[in-house]
Amino acid sequence: SEVAVNAVREEVMALKPEDRHQRMAEFLTEQLAEIMGMDPKDIDPVESLNTIGLDSLMAIELGNKMLMQLGIELPMSVYLEGPNVNNLSRFVCEKLAQSEHESSVLNDLELVDS
């Protein structure tokens, strides 16, 4: 489902950089709530995911969702170091911006070759 991957990613990247973090935090909160069987309103964006109850199996599931819906893979240690939603959101936005930059550089290189 390539469409699902790009939908959230494109929605976030289409926003101004200063607005991306907020949308990503909402997305992460929705995903965490679904994985952990919680109400999104009960997930405090500044509380450590470990404190909320994220365990390694849930972290793997979150990692899979990130890969499927955003097309980015984060090391498992990132989830297990106990970030909060806001930290994780900023980190993911940076990764997305990097990968966008890398893909545009690759596209430029392909144009040079042809």
Summary of the structure (lengths in Angstrom):
residues: 114
radius of gyration: 15.1
end to end distance: 30.3
largest distance: 52.9
contacts: 311
relative contact order: 0.15
helix: 78%
strand: 0%
